Amino acid sequence: MKRNVLSLCVLMTVISWATAADLEWPAWRGPNSDGKSPDTGLLKQWPDDGPKLLWKVDSIGVGFSSVAVAGGKVFVTGDQNGKLKIFALGLDGKPLWQTDHGKGRGGPDGSRASPVFDNGNLYLLGGHGLVGCYGAKDGQKRWSREAQEFGGGPGGWGYAESVLIYKNMAIFKPGGKNCIVALDKRNGETIWQSSGFNAGPEYGSCIAVVFEGQPMIVTGTSQGLCAVDAANGKLLWSNNWSAGNTANCPTPAYADGYVFWANGYGSGGICLKLKKADGKVMADVAWTTKEMNCHHGGYVIHGGYIYGNHGGGWNCLDLKTGQKQWSEGAVGKGSLCFADGMLYLFSEGGGQAGLTTCSPAGLQLKGKVKVKGNGPSWAHPVVVGGRLYLRYDTNLYCFDVKNAG
């Protein structure tokens, strides 16, 4: 009997550890770079005054960085006193450490890129091109490189992408003829530089896609969409949609053999269908649309539909055809993430967040909460571990969104 009880305790400990590991948000747009959380058991309706506030921190500097939540800590970046800083907080919101990551951008925009957690380390690309690795336990620097080493340069608003960790590589875009670079995540040494095209890095991040056995890195640039071989950086395919746009900010999304990318400034979106012929992966245009004019807030793909920011509100499009299912204002222009069958929206202006249904049948608002800050809020909401994190200006809010029932 005692042995059975002990075995049960050990099993429950293993299950709890595995669940905690699964419920992390280690990188920009979550564990799979798709804006979707692994959380379940969350509230489907918020109280009239919003979910319970667990804590608030008001000293993380200015910026648009979203949080990473991993290893029992919360990580975020902000500009403070002319420096770009990485802040580490406990899950109770208490400060653990902070470290400088080069010069800040200054002005109202501040930090942009989200820190990325992998195997006890943090990775960050700063607005001036400094990319570095730090110990997540104490913030001690492991290595750093400069984007300018690779011959490229940022757009007018500086570098804004978050580093992609793929296998043993830390991947980002310096821009130029070697637009995408893969560094050894352990020591920062160069593994490969992309070839076959020349483009500015713009502001979205890279994603890793495997299609019919071909691993590739997909990203948006100043010259459109492209994909390179994840093993060597050689160009696989490209499309010049949105080339020369004022700014291409959102990160592409992938699902079920389709790559979707939408931008603002009237550009709209494009959906490419991947195929493999004669051993090579190609990307054909499935459809284009003006029904997702997305400045910065992004989109998620769920159940064969795309949900994303369109102008001053939100649209739902069919992934395969681009047909619009609905258009709603909700909380207004903003950013979003997905968790437990619901959408979490966060407005660009005024700090308004909303919980909504995620269905092609229509959008239903299931609760609101408002947070304080100044200027536009371009940080994306994060839901993980039963908590909703909202970053607005120098403030970071943490709400309890678990369903206690």
Residue, then its C-alpha position, 0 to 999 in steps of 0.5 A: m500500500k505504501r509503495n503504491v502511494l509513493s508511486l502515485c506521488v512520484l507519478m503526480t509530481v512527474i505529471s505536474w512537472a510535464t504540465a508546467a513545462d507544456l504551459e510555457w510561452p517561451a518566445w514571440r507568438g508562443p511555443n509554436s510561433d503561431g499566437k496560440s497558447p497550450d492553456t485549457g480550463l480558462l474562463k469563457q466569460w469574465p466578470d463585469d469588472g474583468p478578471k482578477l488582477l494578480w499584480k502590476v509592475d510599473s517600472i519596466g521602461v517604455g516599449f512594445s515588447s511582449v512577455a516570455v514566460a518560462g522557467g518559473k519567470v516572466f521576462v520583458t524588455g524596456d527602454q530605461n535611462g537610455k538603455l535597452k534592458i531585460f527584466a526578469l520577474g517572478l511569477d508573483g511579479k517581484p523583480l529578480w534581476q535586470t541587465d542592459h542590452g546596449k543602447g535604447r531606441g529612445g522616443p515613445d517606441g522604446s523596446r520592441a522585440s520580445p526576449v526568447f527563452d531556450n534551455g536556460n538562456l535568453y536571446l534578444l535582438g535590440g533596435h540598433g542590431l545587437v543580438g545577444c544571449y544571457g543566462a535566464k537565472d541571473g542575466q549574465k551575458r553569454w555572447s553577443r554579435e552585431a547585425q552590422e557584421f553581416g553587411g545589412g542594415p535596419g529599416g527606418w524604425g530600427y530592428a524589431e524582430s524577435v530571435l527564432i530558436y530552431k534546433n541548435m540555431a538562433i536565427f534573425k535578419p540583419g538584412g542585405k544580401n545575407c538577409i537571414v543569419a543562423l548563429d550557433k545558439r550556444n556561442g554565437e558563431t555563424i552557422w550560415q548566411s542566406s543566399g539568393f536574394n537581397a532584402g531589408p529585414e523589415y519588422g516581423s520575425c522568422i518562423a520555422v516550417v516543415f513541409e513534406g520533409q523540407p525544413m525551411i525558415v519563412t519570413g517577411t522582408s522589404q521585398g516580400l515573403c521568402a523561405v530558405d532551407a533551414a540547413n544552409g540558408k539557400l533560397l527555396w521560394s519567394n513572392n514579392w507581395s507587399a514589396g516596397n510597402t511603408a512597413n511590413c510588421p506582422t510575422p507570417a503564419y503557417a497551417d495545413g500547407y498554407v502560408f499567410w501574410a498580411n500587412g498594413y498601409g493598405s497592402g492587405g494579405i496574401c495566402l500561398k499554398l505550398k507544394k513539392a515537385d521534383g524534390k523542390v518546395m514551391a509556393d503558389v498564390a492561393w488568393t490575395t485580399k484587401e480584407m485584412n489590412c493588418h498594421h501590427g496586431g497579427y492574426v491566428i489560424h484556427g480550425g481552417y480560418i484566419y482571425g486577425n486585425h483589419g483596419g479599426g477592427w477584426n475580420c475572419l477569413d477562410l484559410k483556403t479561399g480567403q472568403k470573409q466570414w465576418s467583420e467586427g469592431a470589438v475593442g478596436k484596432g489591436s493585437l491578439c492571441f488564442a487560448d482554450g478556444m477563445l480570442y484575447l484582444f488588446s486594443e492599440g489605444g486606451g488599454q482595452a482588452g477583450l475576451t471573445t469567441c473564436s468561430p467563423a459564425g461570428l464574434q461575441l464579446k465575453g468580457k472586457v478589462k482596461v489597463k493604464g498607460n500612455g501612447p499606443s500599445w503594440a505589445h501582444p497579449v499573452v495567455v499562459g499558466g492560467r494568466l493573462y499578461l498585458r503590457y502597456d507603456t511602462n506597465l505590466y499587468c497580470f490577471d487570473v483567467k483560470n476557471a476555478g469552477 
